[in-house]
């Protein structure tokens, strides 16, 4: 899931070298925390949160195939 999230985030931002992703796993639940540059936060969130919702849906779909639950947060 980390690779998928990093790939998607780097594809959407202007400064892909500043994308950092940390993760923690607890009882089959994976929590991803993405750190991006301040200028790119608007692109990742999108209008009315549509982009971040789509990213979360894609990552969750990939995780469900592995029987896991994923939460994606932007710091």
C-alpha positions in Angstrom: 0.0 0.0 0.0 2.9 2.3 0.7 4.1 2.1 -2.9 0.7 2.7 -4.3 0.1 5.8 -2.1 3.6 7.2 -2.8 3.1 6.7 -6.6 -0.3 8.4 -6.6 0.9 11.3 -4.4 4.0 12.0 -6.4 2.1 12.0 -9.7 -0.3 14.7 -8.4 2.1 17.2 -6.8 4.5 19.8 -8.3 7.4 18.8 -5.9 7.4 15.0 -5.8 10.8 15.0 -4.1 9.2 16.5 -1.0 6.6 13.7 -0.6 7.2 11.6 2.6 5.1 8.8 3.8 5.1 7.2 7.2 3.1 4.3 8.3 2.0 2.3 11.4 0.1 -0.9 11.6 -2.2 -2.0 14.4 -4.4 -5.1 14.3 -4.6 -5.3 10.5 -5.2 -1.6 10.2 -2.6 0.4 8.3 -2.4 4.2 9.0 -0.5 6.2 6.3 0.5 9.7 7.0 1.7 11.7 4.0 3.8 14.9 4.4 3.9 17.2 1.4 4.9 20.7 0.7 2.5 23.5 1.7 1.9 24.6 -1.9 0.8 21.1 -2.9 -1.8 20.6 -0.2 -4.5 22.2 -2.2 -3.9 20.0 -5.1 -4.1 16.8 -3.0 -7.2 17.9 -1.1 -9.0 19.2 -4.2 -12.2 21.0 -4.5 -14.6 19.9 -1.7 -12.1 17.2 -0.9 -12.7 15.2 -4.0 -9.1 14.3 -4.8 -8.2 13.1 -1.3 -11.5 11.1 -1.2 -10.5 9.4 -4.5 -7.0 8.7 -3.3 -8.4 7.1 -0.1 -10.8 5.0 -2.1 -8.1 3.7 -4.4 -5.7 2.8 -1.5 -8.6 1.2 0.4 -9.6 -0.9 -2.6 -6.0 -2.2 -2.9 -5.8 -2.9 0.8 -9.1 -4.8 0.9 -7.6 -7.4 -1.5 -5.1 -8.1 1.2 -7.7 -8.2 3.9 -6.5 -5.0 5.5 -8.0 -1.6 6.3 -6.1 1.6 5.4 -6.4 5.2 6.6 -4.6 7.9 4.6 -4.0 11.2 6.3 -2.3 14.4 5.1 -0.1 16.3 7.6 
